[in-house]
Amino acid sequence: MSDTHSNNPLHGKTLKIILNELVEHYGWDTLAEFVNINCLKFDPSINSCLKFLRKTPWAREKVEKVYLAMIAKDS
């Protein structure tokens, strides 16, 4: 079972951690270009984005894909 988790770079990462790392790396404006959602464009905050992303699976999936691309690029 641990082999499954060791291959998943998102394992152990909360959505808050992912979002904070993306904002730190790209900034709000660039992140909003990658993921076209209003909570990233207009008066963005971690809390408002977390609330939206937790309710909206398609948006969360896009944010996770950007995170995975960032990890791959940095490796």
GROMACS elastic network, one bead per residue, 0.5 to 0.9 nm:
[ bonds ]
;  ai    aj funct       b0    kb
    1     4     6  0.55012   500
    1     5     6  0.70213   500
    2     5     6  0.52183   500
    2     6     6  0.61310   500
    2     7     6  0.88411   500
    3     6     6  0.50958   500
    3     7     6  0.65087   500
    3     8     6  0.89978   500
    4     7     6  0.56321   500
    4     8     6  0.68558   500
    5     8     6  0.51687   500
    5     9     6  0.79426   500
    5    10     6  0.86562   500
    5    11     6  0.60515   500
    5    12     6  0.87588   500
    6     9     6  0.72931   500
    6    11     6  0.76759   500
    7    10     6  0.89866   500
    7    11     6  0.85109   500
    8    11     6  0.54911   500
    9    12     6  0.82179   500
    9    13     6  0.81048   500
    9    68     6  0.75020   500
    9    71     6  0.85153   500
   10    13     6  0.53603   500
   10    14     6  0.80559   500
   10    18     6  0.85192   500
   10    64     6  0.80432   500
   10    67     6  0.88456   500
   10    68     6  0.79820   500
   11    14     6  0.83236   500
   13    16     6  0.80715   500
   13    17     6  0.61256   500
   13    18     6  0.65169   500
   14    17     6  0.52232   500
   14    18     6  0.63209   500
   14    19     6  0.86470   500
   15    18     6  0.50444   500
   15    19     6  0.60498   500
   15    20     6  0.84905   500
   15    50     6  0.72138   500
   15    53     6  0.83960   500
   15    54     6  0.83124   500
   15    60     6  0.83567   500
   15    64     6  0.84736   500
   16    19     6  0.51698   500
   16    20     6  0.60488   500
   16    21     6  0.85612   500
   16    46     6  0.74605   500
   16    47     6  0.85857   500
   16    50     6  0.67894   500
   17    20     6  0.51461   500
   17    21     6  0.61311   500
   17    22     6  0.85784   500
   18    21     6  0.52752   500
   18    22     6  0.62081   500
   18    23     6  0.86915   500
   18    63     6  0.83208   500
   18    64     6  0.75740   500
   18    67     6  0.67961   500
   19    22     6  0.51075   500
   19    23     6  0.61358   500
   19    24     6  0.84999   500
   19    46     6  0.72358   500
   19    49     6  0.84057   500
   19    50     6  0.80497   500
   19    63     6  0.77884   500
   19    64     6  0.88051   500
   19    67     6  0.82829   500
   20    23     6  0.52040   500
   20    24     6  0.60597   500
   20    25     6  0.85196   500
   20    46     6  0.73437   500
   21    24     6  0.50635   500
   21    25     6  0.60160   500
   21    26     6  0.84675   500
   21    67     6  0.82666   500
   22    25     6  0.50838   500
   22    26     6  0.58013   500
   22    27     6  0.71248   500
   22    28     6  0.84856   500
   22    31     6  0.72412   500
   22    63     6  0.86701   500
   22    66     6  0.81317   500
   22    67     6  0.65755   500
   22    70     6  0.80459   500
   23    26     6  0.53437   500
   23    28     6  0.57052   500
   23    29     6  0.89552   500
   23    30     6  0.86738   500
   23    31     6  0.69586   500
   23    46     6  0.89215   500
   24    27     6  0.57708   500
   24    28     6  0.85555   500
   25    70     6  0.85697   500
   26    29     6  0.77510   500
   26    30     6  0.56696   500
   26    31     6  0.60090   500
   27    30     6  0.57857   500
   27    31     6  0.61780   500
   27    32     6  0.86493   500
   28    31     6  0.51406   500
   28    32     6  0.60161   500
   28    33     6  0.87105   500
   28    40     6  0.62945   500
   28    41     6  0.73351   500
   28    44     6  0.71947   500
   28    45     6  0.89558   500
   29    32     6  0.51402   500
   29    33     6  0.64681   500
   29    34     6  0.89681   500
   29    40     6  0.75534   500
   29    41     6  0.68685   500
   30    33     6  0.50351   500
   30    34     6  0.64897   500
   30    35     6  0.87475   500
   31    34     6  0.51129   500
   31    35     6  0.61392   500
   31    36     6  0.83704   500
   31    40     6  0.71696   500
   31    41     6  0.87346   500
   31    63     6  0.86570   500
   31    66     6  0.84410   500
   32    35     6  0.50565   500
   32    36     6  0.54506   500
   32    37     6  0.66973   500
   32    38     6  0.80215   500
   32    39     6  0.84960   500
   32    40     6  0.51092   500
   32    41     6  0.56152   500
   33    36     6  0.59290   500
   33    37     6  0.88419   500
   33    40     6  0.88484   500
   33    41     6  0.84994   500
   34    62     6  0.84783   500
   34    63     6  0.83724   500
   34    66     6  0.72735   500
   35    40     6  0.78682   500
   35    59     6  0.76429   500
   35    62     6  0.64647   500
   35    63     6  0.66470   500
   35    66     6  0.80584   500
   36    39     6  0.89354   500
   36    40     6  0.75642   500
   36    41     6  0.77908   500
   36    59     6  0.87688   500
   37    40     6  0.58008   500
   37    41     6  0.67074   500
   37    59     6  0.75992   500
   38    42     6  0.58865   500
   38    43     6  0.88450   500
   38    44     6  0.83185   500
   39    42     6  0.59228   500
   39    43     6  0.72126   500
   39    44     6  0.55298   500
   39    45     6  0.76714   500
   39    48     6  0.65797   500
   39    49     6  0.54981   500
   39    52     6  0.73944   500
   40    43     6  0.74450   500
   40    44     6  0.50396   500
   40    45     6  0.76958   500
   40    48     6  0.88547   500
   40    49     6  0.68250   500
   41    44     6  0.62391   500
   44    47     6  0.86115   500
   44    48     6  0.69597   500
   44    49     6  0.70441   500
   45    48     6  0.54206   500
   45    49     6  0.61999   500
   45    50     6  0.85216   500
   46    49     6  0.52741   500
   46    50     6  0.60139   500
   46    51     6  0.86148   500
   47    50     6  0.50979   500
   47    51     6  0.61774   500
   47    52     6  0.87076   500
   48    51     6  0.52010   500
   48    52     6  0.63657   500
   48    53     6  0.86579   500
   49    52     6  0.51401   500
   49    53     6  0.59369   500
   49    54     6  0.84197   500
   50    53     6  0.51044   500
   50    54     6  0.59379   500
   50    55     6  0.85938   500
   51    54     6  0.54648   500
   51    55     6  0.66236   500
   51    56     6  0.88696   500
   52    55     6  0.53466   500
   52    56     6  0.61109   500
   52    59     6  0.82798   500
   52    60     6  0.86053   500
   53    56     6  0.50256   500
   53    57     6  0.67230   500
   53    58     6  0.83430   500
   53    59     6  0.59463   500
   53    60     6  0.50222   500
   53    61     6  0.87783   500
   53    63     6  0.85436   500
   54    57     6  0.69461   500
   54    59     6  0.88057   500
   54    60     6  0.70357   500
   55    59     6  0.88809   500
   55    60     6  0.85712   500
   56    59     6  0.55832   500
   56    60     6  0.63559   500
   56    61     6  0.87949   500
   57    60     6  0.50546   500
   57    61     6  0.60924   500
   57    62     6  0.87160   500
   58    61     6  0.51204   500
   58    62     6  0.64242   500
   58    63     6  0.88592   500
   59    62     6  0.51335   500
   59    63     6  0.63456   500
   59    64     6  0.86534   500
   60    63     6  0.51137   500
   60    64     6  0.61440   500
   60    65     6  0.86230   500
   61    64     6  0.50530   500
   61    65     6  0.61843   500
   61    66     6  0.87522   500
   62    65     6  0.50592   500
   62    66     6  0.63658   500
   62    67     6  0.86710   500
   63    66     6  0.51677   500
   63    67     6  0.62607   500
   63    68     6  0.87242   500
   64    68     6  0.61528   500
   64    69     6  0.85893   500
   65    68     6  0.50615   500
   65    69     6  0.61698   500
   65    70     6  0.85806   500
   66    69     6  0.50640   500
   66    70     6  0.61601   500
   66    71     6  0.87029   500
   67    70     6  0.50247   500
   67    71     6  0.62737   500
   67    72     6  0.86501   500
   68    71     6  0.51067   500
   68    72     6  0.61703   500
   68    73     6  0.85748   500
   69    72     6  0.50623   500
   69    73     6  0.60564   500
   69    74     6  0.85686   500
   70    73     6  0.51167   500
   70    74     6  0.61586   500
   70    75     6  0.86451   500
   71    74     6  0.51776   500
   71    75     6  0.61840   500
   72    75     6  0.52513   500
